[in-house]
Amino acid sequence: QVQLVESGGGLVQPGGSLRLSCVASGSFFSIYAVDWYRQAPGKQRELVAGITSGGSTNYADSVKGRFTISRDNAMNTVYLQMNSLKPEDTAVYYCKASRSVNYVYWGQGTQVTVSS
């Protein structure tokens, strides 16, 4: 069993930065792939960025060059560094950890609001 807790969200002006954290409890976190998703009001949840257990990363086209995902297995934490934020980045951000179809865990989310 893995429990995930996101933090680091908040209100930021356009062009600003935030760093989200996803902290996991439980064992063997290093073998999990972790993804960041977001869901804006009235929209479907979408994949933002992901990192495999081996450290390979992937990003949605809308955030490439602005967001960076990384992980610190010693701290059981995955980060999402978000730079050059835009109003359209406003959403609730969720992290998901998975290692097979039978082992998928979600956090409760953290709100990110980009507004002047």
Secondary structure by P-SEA (a helix, b strand, c coil): cbbbbbcccccccccbbbbbbbbbcccccccbbbbbbbbcccccccccccccccccccccccccccbbbbbcccccbbbbbbcccccccccbbbbbbbccccbbbbccbbbbbbcc
